Amino acid sequence: MANRDSNKDFFSDVYAVVRLIPPGRVSSYGAIGRYLGSRTAARMVGWAMNNAHAMPDVPAHRVVNRAGVLTGKHCFGGPLVMQSLLEAEGVIIENDRIIDFERVNWDPTDELP
């Protein structure tokens, strides 16, 4: 039971960080996990994002893998929904990969106190 509670707290922390990603920027599962104190939490951040797609206040479409690939696109109800949401914010995508990823990458460790 304690593990479920700690996962719930971790997921809440993930959602709080994701809410801070500015429009037109993206972050990675690993960067969010590192910011929250776990270098190996990328998979847990991914599970949190899988649960976030029905949460309108969590911009889950702004979380991608460390290479800028739209790995979570299958969770958005259609293969182009995640891409469309990002493109509406000015992010350029080609073949499921963000062009100029370094420019739009938002690392919470660098951006937040």
One Martini backbone bead per residue (centre of mass of N, CA, C, O) as a GRO file, in nm:
protein
  113
    1MET     BB    1   0.056   0.063  -0.020
    2ALA     BB    2   0.295   0.263  -0.005
    3ASN     BB    3   0.372   0.248  -0.302
    4ARG     BB    4   0.114   0.376  -0.412
    5ASP     BB    5   0.149   0.646  -0.259
    6SER     BB    6   0.427   0.721  -0.384
    7ASN     BB    7   0.326   0.725  -0.673
    8LYS     BB    8   0.116   0.946  -0.635
    9ASP     BB    9   0.319   1.163  -0.549
   10PHE     BB   10   0.495   1.150  -0.798
   11PHE     BB   11   0.279   1.217  -1.005
   12SER     BB   12   0.213   1.494  -0.886
   13ASP     BB   13   0.497   1.607  -0.937
   14VAL     BB   14   0.497   1.573  -1.239
   15TYR     BB   15   0.251   1.752  -1.301
   16ALA     BB   16   0.371   2.011  -1.183
   17VAL     BB   17   0.602   2.031  -1.389
   18VAL     BB   18   0.441   2.014  -1.658
   19ARG     BB   19   0.277   2.280  -1.603
   20LEU     BB   20   0.560   2.458  -1.652
   21ILE     BB   21   0.564   2.413  -1.942
   22PRO     BB   22   0.595   2.596  -2.201
   23PRO     BB   23   0.485   2.702  -2.471
   24GLY     BB   24   0.695   2.563  -2.723
   25ARG     BB   25   0.790   2.344  -2.523
   26VAL     BB   26   1.004   2.075  -2.398
   27SER     BB   27   1.032   1.759  -2.234
   28SER     BB   28   1.169   1.494  -2.054
   29TYR     BB   29   1.148   1.220  -1.870
   30GLY     BB   30   1.438   1.237  -1.749
   31ALA     BB   31   1.441   1.537  -1.660
   32ILE     BB   32   1.209   1.510  -1.461
   33GLY     BB   33   1.330   1.287  -1.287
   34ARG     BB   34   1.587   1.439  -1.202
   35TYR     BB   35   1.443   1.678  -1.066
   36LEU     BB   36   1.297   1.460  -0.862
   37GLY     BB   37   1.567   1.264  -0.782
   38SER     BB   38   1.571   1.053  -1.045
   39ARG     BB   39   1.768   0.905  -1.287
   40THR     BB   40   1.550   0.637  -1.320
   41ALA     BB   41   1.238   0.778  -1.380
   42ALA     BB   42   1.134   0.780  -1.675
   43ARG     BB   43   0.919   0.555  -1.664
   44MET     BB   44   0.743   0.686  -1.444
   45VAL     BB   45   0.679   0.936  -1.608
   46GLY     BB   46   0.536   0.780  -1.831
   47TRP     BB   47   0.308   0.672  -1.655
   48ALA     BB   48   0.201   0.946  -1.577
   49MET     BB   49   0.136   1.035  -1.870
   50ASN     BB   50  -0.071   0.811  -1.929
   51ASN     BB   51  -0.266   0.948  -1.698
   52ALA     BB   52  -0.284   1.264  -1.826
   53HIS     BB   53  -0.468   1.285  -2.093
   54ALA     BB   54  -0.742   1.355  -1.910
   55MET     BB   55  -0.581   1.620  -1.817
   56PRO     BB   56  -0.623   1.948  -1.905
   57ASP     BB   57  -0.383   2.072  -1.700
   58VAL     BB   58  -0.188   1.863  -1.858
   59PRO     BB   59   0.082   1.896  -2.093
   60ALA     BB   60   0.171   1.600  -2.221
   61HIS     BB   61   0.272   1.685  -2.515
   62ARG     BB   62   0.556   1.811  -2.377
   63VAL     BB   63   0.647   1.502  -2.361
   64VAL     BB   64   0.954   1.342  -2.438
   65ASN     BB   65   1.220   1.219  -2.546
   66ARG     BB   66   1.570   1.269  -2.545
   67ALA     BB   67   1.542   1.306  -2.885
   68GLY     BB   68   1.242   1.422  -2.965
   69VAL     BB   69   1.038   1.192  -2.954
   70LEU     BB   70   0.694   1.083  -3.002
   71THR     BB   71   0.632   0.828  -2.789
   72GLY     BB   72   0.324   0.923  -2.671
   73LYS     BB   73   0.112   0.938  -2.916
   74HIS     BB   74  -0.081   0.683  -2.851
   75CYS     BB   75  -0.237   0.849  -2.596
   76PHE     BB   76  -0.424   1.073  -2.785
   77GLY     BB   77  -0.640   0.922  -2.997
   78GLY     BB   78  -0.406   0.969  -3.216
   79PRO     BB   79  -0.125   0.995  -3.427
   80LEU     BB   80  -0.158   1.344  -3.454
   81VAL     BB   81  -0.222   1.498  -3.189
   82MET     BB   82   0.049   1.570  -3.063
   83GLN     BB   83   0.160   1.717  -3.308
   84SER     BB   84  -0.064   1.931  -3.330
   85LEU     BB   85  -0.020   2.061  -3.053
   86LEU     BB   86   0.275   2.147  -3.104
   87GLU     BB   87   0.235   2.306  -3.370
   88ALA     BB   88   0.040   2.519  -3.238
   89GLU     BB   89   0.318   2.615  -3.068
   90GLY     BB   90   0.571   2.597  -3.296
   91VAL     BB   91   0.652   2.308  -3.335
   92ILE     BB   92   0.878   2.117  -3.522
   93ILE     BB   93   0.786   1.826  -3.723
   94GLU     BB   94   0.962   1.516  -3.824
   95ASN     BB   95   0.909   1.201  -3.809
   96ASP     BB   96   0.840   1.223  -3.487
   97ARG     BB   97   1.047   1.477  -3.474
   98ILE     BB   98   1.213   1.730  -3.332
   99ILE     BB   99   1.310   2.020  -3.447
  100ASP     BB  100   1.534   2.168  -3.266
  101PHE     BB  101   1.542   2.050  -2.969
  102GLU     BB  102   1.747   2.230  -2.812
  103ARG     BB  103   1.570   2.493  -2.830
  104VAL     BB  104   1.289   2.357  -2.690
  105ASN     BB  105   1.422   2.262  -2.451
  106TRP     BB  106   1.306   2.184  -2.108
  107ASP     BB  107   1.492   2.201  -1.812
  108PRO     BB  108   1.415   2.203  -1.483
  109THR     BB  109   1.705   2.228  -1.365
  110ASP     BB  110   1.754   2.507  -1.526
  111GLU     BB  111   1.458   2.663  -1.482
  112LEU     BB  112   1.446   2.584  -1.181
  113PRO     BB  113   1.499   2.611  -0.830
   0.00000   0.00000   0.00000
